[in-house]
Amino acid sequence: MFLKISAKFAAHTGDLALARIIAIANQKGGVGKTTTAVNLGASLAASEQRTLVIDCDPQGNTTSALGFPKDPARRTLYQTLILDEPIERVTLDAQVEGLDLIPSDRNLVGAAVELVGMENREYRLKAAIAGITDKYNYILIDCPPALDLLTLNALAACDSVLVPIQCEYLALEGVSELLDTLMRLRRTINPSLAIEGILLTMYDDRTTLSKQVAADLRSFFGTQVFETVIPRNVRLAEAPSHGMPVMFYDIHSKGAESYIQLAKEVIVNAQKRVGKGTERADQGSGTQSAAAATAGASSSVSTPTTGNNVAPTGGGGTSGSAGSGSE
């Protein structure tokens, strides 16, 4: 199955010297972070991009969605962050060619507390993965739904942040807080932090609200919003219960097609950065413009957009497919 998918969707991409590290973050829960980490990771691997997914959420949903049931004897990210276990000894083969996983478990709840008194507490994850960044093209970090020390470790370690936003009004309010936090982090612990893109999830083209939220976000954030939209899709919701990415559960579903398209978009954006000789730090300017726009976006969603509000800069989507969103 994998060989067929890989041959069909493989992109012609050059090798990157070091992995591009992308944190998938939003302090609001239920917006599709885990779904995106699992399915974007599998789609990148199917596109012949060696990918590592790091489950940084104590709930361990990414770990179970990739087919690993709870196992108290398994080494996890906790051992690496707190006990200095070499990360190579924690890494698992995710049973998808080209895809590896650093698992999580509930012990990470304790890690968030234990990190408080540790030296360089925000940089523990960055130091842990420093020796393996040349082994992968992409490293995806699934963050917990909170702006705690685990999320700060992910944001300190990453090059950019992918922000999933559910196509509902309340989802907009949390984005403002997140983008304000990203601006502060750029001034303190990670000056090169960039916005990888804003991803619209759980999109339902049958509802006016989804269309209006999507239109407002595109009006305010411009090209920082991925062209690919993740639909509200039953197959996408069912796949984690079978312990596999949706592309292996139902390759013909809208959810699978959307994440394959998103992977292509992420790869194209990375090629553009390399082709233009653009340093990752240059992409960080999008954080300020996005944060400045969000306050207006959340108040504007109840009225039709005019398209003349804000013209942000930065790197979001360039090509993709509109669909309809699922956690």
Summary of the structure (lengths in Angstrom):
residues: 327
radius of gyration: 18.2
end to end distance: 24.4
largest distance: 56.0
contacts: 1227
relative contact order: 0.18
helix: 50%
strand: 15%
